[in-house]
Every structure is written in C-alpha cells, then in structure tokens.
Amino acid sequence: MAIPALFKNKLSLPVICAPMFLVSTPTLVISACKNGIVGSFPTFNARTQDVLDSWITEISTELETFAKLNPDKPTAPFAVNLVVHPSNTRLHNDRAVVKKHQVLFVITSQGNPAEVVEEVHQWGGIVFHDVIRAEHAKKAIEAGVDGIIIVTAGAGGHAGEINPFALVREIREFWDGPLALAGAINDGYGVRAAEILGADFSYMGTRFIATEEAEVEADYKSMLVTSEIKDLVYTDTFTGVKCNFLKPSIARAGVDLKSYQAKTLVDLDLGESNAWKDFWSAGHGVSGIKDVLPMTELVQQLKNQYQEAVHKPAFSNNGS
Ligand SMILES: Cc1cc2nc3c(=O)[nH]c(=O)nc-3n(C[C@H](O)[C@H](O)[C@H](O)COP(=O)(O)O)c2cc1C
C-alpha cells in the first residue's frame, strides 16, 4: 500500500469523503475526519475567501481539539479541493487562503496542478490530482503530484467514461504511488475490492450525501434512497461536461431535458448558474443507498463490511 506519512495511524479505513460542490461543508468534513476517513470540500463551497478562511480555521481547530481529547481514535486529516482550470477566476485568491493555513492535503482537479504542487510542497503538504484518463495521470505525474485520483464510469459529479478495472490496471503500469479510485464505491466490499484491484484509497461521494451530516435538502437525500441507476441521466446539457444527474430532480425543477438549452462551454458554476442547485447529481452507486445514516453509523457499517470482505475466502477449486 502506498499510503503517505500524513495518513499514518490517522485512518480507520482507506476512504476519502470526496469533495462535492454545494454538498461538502465543515459539518460533513469534520464528521468524516472524526470517524477516521478523510473529509474534503471544494473551495467554491465557501462563497468568499473570508468564509473559506473561517471554514479552514473551524475544521482545523475542531479536529486538533478532538485528536487531543481522543488520542486512541484515528483522526483523519482534511483536504481542500482546488479547481485548477484556467477559467477559475477564484483560484489565485483561494490559493492565498490555502497558503495562509498551510493546508497539508490539497486535491486538484480540471487542469494543470504544477504551480499548486510547487507551492504546497513548500510547507510539506501533499497534492492528489483527479483524472479520468491515463494520459491525464501521466501529465499530473510530470507536474509532481503525490497521488492520483481516478474518476471512472458511473461516478457522481463529472464522471469519467472508463471502466475502473481497465483504468486502475492501466495506470498501475506506470504509477506505483498513492492511487485513489472513484466511481460508485458505496460500501466496505467496494473499498476492499478497490484495494485488491490496486488502489490505495476509495474516493466516495454519493454515499456520503445520504448522511445526517450532509447539509443538503431533505428531498435530495430521500431521492437517493428511492432512486436506482435507471433514474440517472449522463449528460453535458447543464454544465458543458458529462455528469450523472438524478432525473427526478430535473422533473422536480420543472425542466424538460429535451427542450433545455444546453450550455456549450465548461461552466465551473461559481454561483451564477442553478445547475447544481436544482439538478442533483448522483453516481451509479445510488442503487445501493437504502437509508440516510449518521456518519458514525455509516463508517461503522463500512468497517464491518470491509472486515467481512477481508475474511471472505478466496476462490478454491477443491470443492469446499
Ligand atoms: C453532488 C456532487 C458534487 C461534486 N462536486 C465536485 C467538485 O466540486 N469537485 C470535484 O473534484 N469533484 C466533485 N464531485 C465528484 C466527487 O468528488 C467524486 O469524484 C465522486 O462523487 C465519486 O463518485 P461516487 O459519487 O460514485 O462515489 C462531485 C460529486 C457529486 C455527487
């Protein structure tokens, strides 16, 4: 396992609660980290740099206090997600806040992470970059990233189109460093399967929206419980990039997908558009979501399933 020192003795499972636009808030991040899984959030969720500053202060302070009071419990580090696409007009100012706090774990997406890598390494932090193809992973490795996150077919948000079995093995041909796998990982069996396949971490988004700590509309959570894969549409209509959305949320917003005027450019959605607010995203894992749980209960369930999977006998052809 290629797990960086930052995580040593700080994780109860090799799981990252992935950054989710309009979903991840300090409450979700803190509850994940207190349960020994990495919590993260996109900087966009904090509507201004002042808010971002206060969120990072709140998360760091709360986790430091918790770790001191609970020395026997693994308290995971948190991560901040920076979109490094050239159209992100906030990047410069968000980076200044991340620098001020010397955030130890940064996740970059949608662009070239080189400058952020150089900066974060100055204070001893690490950077994982999120990709959907092997060629993007190669570029990120050239840029000096410490870890690769592969977002495969069936993920929530801007999902890739490549099968996870194929992509993990393709990337493992040239990268033996930390690797996180994303795409419909919903339970502890999936976490173990990702490890066996060659990933070090499971990068899970959708499952964590159906937790008590996720600060989203109650209807979104109940839609996750009642929806199945057939209720998803994979479309670039709303954001200019292919993404899995819940069809019932589109109907709920009174929109007919066929007559909706599609966006032609990548829309980073810095608050101008309602795409992510009105149309709710979920990955293929939605079929496996049967309940809204408190984070502690969900993580315990993940741990139990993971242990069951670890102890499951491997194939044997001796008839037993
Ligand atoms: C509602 C929603 C919002 C998301 N927003 C972001 C984001 O702002 N930045 C990002 O890098 N990934 C984003 N993602 C993708 C997740 O970080 C992660 O890759 C994905 O959820 C993993 O797949 P899963 O949902 O099937 O577990 C989002 C996903 C969802 C479901």
The ligand as an ORCA input file, in Angstrom:
! r2SCAN-3c Opt
* xyz 0 1
  C     -23.075     16.436     -5.959
  C     -21.661     16.216     -6.373
  C     -20.815     17.308     -6.490
  C     -19.475     17.125     -6.854
  N     -18.629     18.213     -6.906
  C     -17.296     18.033     -7.139
  C     -16.379     19.127     -7.055
  O     -16.756     20.261     -6.756
  N     -15.067     18.890     -7.292
  C     -14.606     17.643     -7.623
  O     -13.393     17.477     -7.843
  N     -15.456     16.582     -7.698
  C     -16.776     16.747     -7.440
  N     -17.630     15.679     -7.454
  C     -17.070     14.325     -7.701
  C     -16.637     13.681     -6.380
  O     -15.569     14.373     -5.820
  C     -16.254     12.193     -6.599
  O     -15.305     12.076     -7.627
  C     -17.454     11.325     -6.952
  O     -18.567     11.684     -6.175
  C     -17.134      9.854     -6.720
  O     -18.131      9.034     -7.261
  P     -19.391      8.499     -6.416
  O     -20.286      9.675     -6.223
  O     -19.983      7.484     -7.326
  O     -18.902      7.936     -5.134
  C     -18.975     15.819     -7.115
  C     -19.846     14.733     -6.982
  C     -21.164     14.908     -6.604
  C     -22.057     13.707     -6.439
*
